[in-house]
Amino acid sequence: MTKILKARERNAEEIKKILHPIVKEWFFSKFKEFSLTQKYGVLPIWERKNILISAETGGTKTLTAFLSILNYLVHLAEKQKLEDKVYAVYTSPLKALSNDIHKNLIEPLKEIEEIAEKKGVKLQKIRVGLRTGDTTPSERTKMLKNPPHILITTPESLAIILSSKNFVKHMNSVEFCIVDEIHSLDNKRGAHLSLTLERLNEISSQWPVKIGLSATIEPMEEVALFLVGIDNSRKIEIARVVLNKKIDVEVLTPVKNIIEDEEIHHKMYELIYKLVKQHKTTLIFTNTRSATERVVNFLKEKFPTEIGEEDIAAHHSSLSKKHRFEIEEKLRQGKLKVVVCSTSLELGIDIGYIDLVIMLGSPKSSSRALQRIGRSGHKLHEIPKGRFIVLDRDDLVECCIIQKEITERKINKIKFPKNCLDVLSQQIFGMAIHKVWHEEELFNLIKKSYCYHELTRKDFLDVISYLSGEYSLEKNHVYGKIWYDPKTKQIGKRGKLARVIYLTNLGTIPEESYINVKIAGSDEFIGVIDETFLSRMKQGDVFVLGGKKYLYRYTRGMNLYVTPEIKRNPTIPSWFSEMLPLSFDSALEINKFRKLMRKKLELGHSKEKILNFIKSYLYVPKETAEAIYNYFLEQHSFLEIPHENLFLIEKFNDQGKKYLIFHSLYGRRVNDALSRAFGYVIGLLGGRDIEIGISDNGFYISGEKMMINRALKEINEKNIEEILKEAIERTDVLVRRFRHCAVRALMILRSYKGKSKSVGRQQLKSHFLFSTVKKISKEFPILREARREVLEDLMDLENAKKVISWIEKGKIKVKILDTEIPSPFALNLILQGHSDLIRIEDKQAFLKRMHELHLQKILKKAEENE
Amino acid sequence: MNEKIKKEKNQEIFNNFEFVDKALFFPKKEILVIGDLHIGYDRMLEDLGVYFPKSLAKETISNLKKIFKKIKSEGKNIKKIVFLGDIKHAFYFERKERDDFLDVYEFLKKYFKEENIILIRGNHDTIDYLGGKIKAIHIEEEIAFLHGHKIYNEIFSKKIKYVVLAHLHPSIILKDKVKTEEYKCFLVGNYKEKTFIILPSFLEIFEGTSVNEYKYGYDENFSIIPHKKILDFYVYVIGEDKTYFFGKIKDLI
């Protein structure tokens, strides 16, 4: 097992000793002293120790990582010993990384060269090269001739380089490898990178020292293992740099009484405007793309003279790269007064001077909140300033708890996905392109990655079978990607196109397919909606797009034709797939607070006493405490307050429709799992489809016959995974995720024979591929991966199991109560509408039922005509 | 069932033909009719970079077998088989596709005399893998068979009572509040005093073009039946065990 050690703070004299005189002179011409991060990081890197450095933004991490490397290269350059090879690789998941690199690498290099020149020291040229998906072929050719000594790249481009025909020779003795923004790699990109790093280790004749840079994150030990891999010979130091930076944070409500004041939206914009006016540059986070546009438009319309076209901009991931870059540039130049973004400016590129961060709605976790607030006061000694603006009472409680977590520095945990078979397929294909492998050698390499350490040989061999075309019925026809010889146990690439296919299809971020929305008759283009959103609608539904309402008329191919609808209300809730889930840790904190509140109300404490408690517990002013008090008091008087040991289920009827509302405050991901497990079992018991609605604070199930008591007995910690696997088998989400996995595993190629195609999406509906694969084997590895992704990455099976086990062990008591109308805590959940359907009824039964309905209708019509 | 609907159904003269799964059968004449096959569709997908781990030709053969078996189990005989065009998919010569096509043809020869295998040209049948076997239209007494992308005057001759075609790949989308499913269907209706029968595509993975949208999105250039007329056609949805009558297209919910 890899050894994890704690890094210690070194003193400045020690560091000065190792610095080349020119580097030293440069450093102290720019800075007065070493930062704390540098005191932790510079020497271990110089000593060739692997290190993971976590510090809040503004902690000079990037320069820390580069200082020792620059120092080493300057030493070599002076002795004229620089070779034509890559010494250091820097990889960052950010698209717009070149600016940061400019500031932290290119500029220092230039200044060092200038100092050397002044002193008459002759240095070899130290080359820096940027290689991303945008690098042109001619730039690549240049790089091949004169390889950069420091290579700046993305995780994907690094993988491509390792499978390249020629450039890979420059990578055979990389000495340093920096992984930046490592905290944002708790996803398939991370799993992909973990294997790429092992490939780099394998190719390199010496160990590339790993340097991980991270925002404040937990658990650091896991992140360290992710960076360095698992092997008895490996060691890594962890440097938790605590800067003790103060944070100025507050939760604000636009109006005194959140539920009664109808002007809340109006007032919210006034509040935003007031804050914007008091500050130089304000950054606003809205969580969703649609809200981003809305806020920008409203602010412009409402304050046309104060906030002009030139002062405000929207920034989100669906804007073009060029457009985003322009906005970032303007920000850096201090030309913008307000920037509104969804989540896109959370990550650490330098965005210049910002003195206020506003969060509209909860950021859903403490680490995310910290990250966002850290975007302001980007210099070491400035105090970051953040304001939460909340619009409903659930949000209010949530933001106050998150504020408490930040203030007390409780950081929520991240988790890397494990054993992703689609990513593994892609990587094995890439490795087979590089050389011929022995099965054992390949398996051992893969298992060193933290994300694949527990990979079973069966899973591994299944992937090999898939890649070599074993699963196909018509062996000779099917396009296999690798060959595998069971006798010699050797694995290699197949086909002349293998490398091209790999290079043009590599990556882990799925493309979504969008439907164009057009006005019926005129063909006027309005915008796009997600394909899955369309599948939830039928003719006559009203939905919202870009702030306007439209009526679904008909679809044709990839187009949806609509008419503008003014009178009717939306019949389809706005899509919330892009909504961030509340972190499990923060959810538990809210449950804890609920329990404390319930106790105090039950004991009959005076309002004043409770207000004082809220004020000191949540660090909030009196008005906020009062709003929270009122909310809890209402719930307490109406029903009772659910909390960490009480799982409340409300039963109620709405015009003949039966509802079960589960007060399960564990975050959307856990509730997704729990609701489907309960929905599926209840649906099976009753024999009909079940409708479910999910939020962070709970979920509801609606249907005809609902035997909740039996369902509660049926579901336990041991069987919930199997129940869920069955429950998701016929859902759209599994089909959709399967398509993503199939693309990652290169079953569906995005680009082939020089043509970029969207075939997989447009011509072959993914459910056909899905059902075909299912016919071959229910255990087809990529199908298994899709199930795993749904259960573990999209949902949170692990914590759902935890909750169920708490119920089983009696730590949580379940109580079922009848209500006339939903209780105050349940109201938001019911209002947001349903989010999915659990299909119990099969396609044939559905056809029969629909047939009856149609016949009745035809009958009625026939009678009317007589 | 209401008398009126029954009457309407009887008008379709169901004693002359029946639906067998996705195929149409004329029991008295012992003719089986099959819609678009699109052999080679999987090859085309492969060529576009979609890994398709199944041979559609094999699937087609096994589906045909099932239908033969079903009809025979009812004590009926099949003398002739008519394929309504778009037998193959690619617009150009494709070796693997030809192999698949020949596999299917060899299979058919085990059941039928060659002259009783009728192949009709569809818009996809730009190449004749058998060299001269494919014809534009086939007439069997009062029944005319054609693909449906082009009009032939023969179908309007007085003796013709039935016009059987494919090409449109009709399917229906059924939705309730929360659920959506798509099914293949037959369309039956009257046009120019003939009974037109439109077959769904035989290929499993080609769900079709939904007739629900004919009200708004019907492309007259793609079909030989005018928009106004097609809306009066009746929909028969293919279920596992039988077909279900869903009334006229224009009355669909």
Interface residues (C-beta under 8 A of the other chain):
Chain A: Y471 S472 L473 E474 H477 V478 Y479 I501 A520 S535 K538 Q539 R553 Y554 T555 R556 Y561 D689 E691 A742 L746 M747 I748 L749 R750 S751 Y752 K753 K755 K757 V759 G760 Q763 L764 K765 F768 L769 T772 V773 K775 I776 H834 L837 R839 E841 K843 Q844 F846 L847 K848 M850 H851 L853 H854 L855 K857 I858 L859 K861 A862 E863 E866
Chain B: M1 N2 K4 I5 R43 L45 E46 D47 L48 G49 V50 Y51 F52 P53 K54 S55 K58 K96 L174 K175 D176 K177 V178 K179 T180 E181 Y183 I205 E207 N212 E213 K215 Y216 G217 V237 G239 E240 D241 Y244 F245 F246 G247 D251 L252 I253
